[in-house]
């Protein structure tokens, strides 16, 4: 049975290690379509299992947290990331240091 778009997105987000972040676009590409950035946002906003799907580890391309973080607001997302050791510079995640470095699924499987 083929997975839904949201399931593909959740599968990628589950792989982001503690102390790292990924961007919406990065998650979209890894889930199968680089144009799904907004869909990633919708999927994370309706996350059915925040304990297993660490949506707080997804930030925008500038390293900014979501102003509409569904599970307690932007301050909660910042706190969750800081508790995992993620550092911020001028209110943004330091992507050079904390962005998850992952190649696309196709490249890893091939």
Secondary structure as GFF3:
##gff-version 3
##sequence-region A 1 110
A	DSSP	alpha_helix	5	13	.	.	.	ID=ss1
A	DSSP	beta_strand	22	23	.	.	.	ID=ss2
A	DSSP	alpha_helix	24	31	.	.	.	ID=ss3
A	DSSP	alpha_helix	37	45	.	.	.	ID=ss4
A	DSSP	three_ten_helix	55	57	.	.	.	ID=ss5
A	DSSP	beta_strand	58	59	.	.	.	ID=ss6
A	DSSP	alpha_helix	73	83	.	.	.	ID=ss7
A	DSSP	beta_strand	88	89	.	.	.	ID=ss8
A	DSSP	beta_strand	92	93	.	.	.	ID=ss9
A	DSSP	alpha_helix	95	98	.	.	.	ID=ss10
A	DSSP	alpha_helix	105	109	.	.	.	ID=ss11
###
